[in-house]
Amino acid sequence: IGTSDFNNKDYFEASYAPEIVRHSGVGNLNKFQLKDFFHNTSLTPGVVPYISSEEFGFNIDFKPEDLELAIQLTYLYMTAPRKDKEAFKDWKLQEKRTYLKDVGLRTKLDFYQMVHEIIGNYSVNPQGITKYEAASKLDYGKAFNIYNQLISNPSDFTFIITGEYDLHEAIPILRKYLGNISEKTESRDGAPKNEVNYQLSKPPFKKIFIPETSIENTHLFYTFLRRTKEQVSLQEEIESEIIKEVLNYKLMTLRYEKKRDVYLTGARNEINRESGYHSINIFLSCSKEDLNTIENDLNIIINKLKLEGISEDLFETIMQSHIKPKFSEAKRKQNREVLESLYNYYRYHIPISKKDSYKEILEHINITTIKGLLNKYLDQNNL
């Protein structure tokens, strides 16, 4: 259940309801009192309620000894969100200050908002000027009521808790708090889900965003994107992670070898199950003067990789420094990795991969297969 379950006139209130409630606090404690209360605990960030197009929930990090405190706090966010109009006014004021004080950040947020809209990333809530303008018009009462609607049915929630616990001590705590969250009378209005348009312009295509404010540098975003109605396999996840690292190494040559006026470079492998796509993304910031040259450099780098592949030395560096550590048994036993695996299992029914699956996939990847993968994932027809 997420923002797509609310009609268009309630969309922005639904999008920012979790933020607004977090800014207010819970029960009799405002956000400053909560911060003081957690000062000597591992719950420094507190509970972070979030919402996306298809999902509402809570994220919280804590040490095992603070389990009861963490669950108590989650219980309060689900049963006693604080209604505080002054805190709402302060949230709006902070949003305004954040947007207006940093022209560079403002332009970047507006740019990425445009990117999300173009590629159909509905899992990210509006940001930049869209959020700034929406914040000034939000109906606080409606936002608070929507939050209560989202938590009205405890059976909508799945709680995933990872860490080393004595179950004989942990289970009674979970039953005591989470098991005693009662149903509320609030209900969603039953509006049909907003229609989501996944159609892209025929690739490859290019969009230019011109900000209203004059800026000193330029942002570039390349995405090789494909729609994925089906699951992204473990093999594809590993393959695309390798392609990402190859690009990260090659992007560094823009500054250190070609001496271009580049401030920031990076490549990302994004598996977006909620909005139904898988992409290899390249982003960088550069001077206006070097923009055309850098665009040309990027095209040369990509075409050369697809034509020639990579050297044995670079392959070994990437595999030993990034890929094998990332998909090692030790890494996959870490709490965050376990949590992600369990989340994907319960949320998207993706089987939890066994140790041998990783080993078998990695054994079949070499510099010969890498060349084929570069052509597969950096296909101009997906740009």
Secondary structure, 3 states (H helix, E strand, C coil): CCHHHCCHHHHHHHHHHHHHHHHHCECCECHHHHHHHCCCCCCCCCCEEEECCCCEEEECCCCHHHHHHHHHHHHHHHHCECCCHHHHHHHHHHHHHHHHHCHHHHHHHHHHHHHHHHHCCCCCCCCCHHHHHHHCCCCHHHHHHHHHHHCCCHHHCCCCCCCCCCHHHHHHHHHHHHHHCCCCCCCCCCCCCCCCCCCCCCCCCCCCCCCCCCCCEEEEEEEEEEECCCCCCHHHHHHHHHHHHHHHHHHHHHHHCCCCCEEEEEEEEEEECCCCEEEEEEEEEEECCCHHHHHHHHHHHHHHHHHHCCCHHHHHHHHHHHHHHHCCHHHHCCHHHHHHHHHHHHHHCCCCCCHHHHHHHHHCCCHHHHHHHHHHHCCHHHC
